[in-house]
């Protein structure tokens, strides 16, 4: 399947804590998220991933975008029509 427009949002999840490194104590989150919206196919998928090496399948980390928004307290796709946003963010899409 070909996707010609993807929006990808990535960021830290600080709710699970973080470590610091260096003299400036740069924060390194224990987990981060990715949310992907394939606009032309009306599909959305989210992931919460550990900030560490893993041999697990990426789909083992799949969550709804609603779950990401609850953890981060960020409305990731606020520009979408509310009905579309609700439908896409609350369900799992297969890409």
Helices and strands as residue ranges (DSSP letters): E 6-21, E 26-38, G 39-41, E 43-50, G 58-61, E 62-63, H 65-72, H 82-89
